[in-house]
Amino acid sequence: MSTYKKPDYMDEITKPFDVRTAMEEASRCLLCHDAPCSRACPAGTDPGSFIMSLRFRNENLLTKVKTF
């Protein structure tokens, strides 16, 4: 009998960032004035504002940014 275990489809999902990892990723942002990431976002969200809010720890703005 084979010991092969079929992978669960949930194993492919990327786990969400913890706060530290999110802050490290936000620090890589170039803080562009025209924020091409926001213009090109296929979901219609505003990642530029979210990243800036996260980077500068602006919790009030984080709650106001449209995410979905």
N, C-alpha and C positions, 0 to 999 in steps of 0.2 A: 504494500500500500504506500502511496506517495505521501510525503509530508508537506507538499506544497500548500500554502495558504493563500487564497485569493486576497489581494489587497483591498481594503475597505476604501470606497470612494472618498470618504471624509479625510483619509490620510493625505490627499493631494491638496487640501485647502491650507493656505498660508495662515498661520496664526497671527492675530493682531499684535501690533507693537505694544510693548510696555512703555511707560512714560519716558524712561531713560533712552530707549532706542528711538522713540519718536522725536525727542529733543535732538539727538545726534543727527538724525536724518534732516530735521528742519534746519540745522546749522549749516547744511550743505547748500541751502537755497541762496541764489545770487541776489535776491531781493530786486528783481527787475522792475523798473517803473511801469512798463506796459504789461507785465505778467503774462507771457505767452502760454504758460500752463493753464491759466484761467480761460483764455480765449479758445484754446484747443481742447478743452476738457469735453469728452463725448457725453458725460453725464450731466453737463450743464451746471456743475457746482463751481465753487470759487476756491480752488486749492491754494491760490496765491495768498488770499486773505487768511485762510486757515493756517497755512504754514507760518506766516508772519505772526499771527496771534500765538501760535504754539511757541515759536522761537523766542518771542519777547514776553512769554508767560502772561498774556492778556486774557484772563479767564472770562471776563465779561464779553469780549468780542468772540471768543471761541463758542460760546453758547448761541450767538446770533448768526454765525456763519451757516449758510444753507448747505447741508450735507447731502440730502437725498430728497 
